[in-house]
Amino acid sequence: MKSFFNQPNVQYWGKFIGRTVFYFGILLMLIYLYHYKNINGGTFIYNEF
């Protein structure tokens, strides 16, 4: 099992999927925090343009 995770191809895709999930979580957190910009709750980002 240890030799499977040490293969370069598995390490590449593991890092890629891990970073994708991490940055997607940050994006969701920022959208969630944007919702609380005022006391009534925020509008969606593109409604103000």
Secondary structure as GFF3:
##gff-version 3
##sequence-region A 1 49
A	DSSP	alpha_helix	2	5	.	.	.	ID=ss1
A	DSSP	alpha_helix	8	34	.	.	.	ID=ss2
A	DSSP	three_ten_helix	45	48	.	.	.	ID=ss3
###
